[in-house]
């Protein structure tokens, strides 16, 4: 089952709460509507604390975690993944995604990986 993960940063001008709310209410439904071969679409929001040691925040020593969410996209097979990438080349799809992303995330910071 092919999977992709994306590491995504919110726009500096919005709060964590507004970022999550917009993603769940607007962006996730848009992505699901544009890519019918997507069989799983999970978001894991990163907490700004260190669960291993309460005294050491993730933002210690002036270094901040730049990512706010890890998004996982799952496909039934390679054909579904390939169709996802093909649909992602469509100008209308690209425009719809970029216009929506401009409302809440920093697209220049997003990175995506294929994972096992």
PyMOL commands that set and color helices and strands:
alter all, ss='L'
color gray80, all
select helices_A, chain A and resi 16-34+60-62+78-87+91-101+107-109
alter helices_A, ss='H'
color red, helices_A
select strands_A, chain A and resi 3-8+38-45+69-75+111-115
alter strands_A, ss='S'
color yellow, strands_A
deselect
rebuild
show_as cartoon
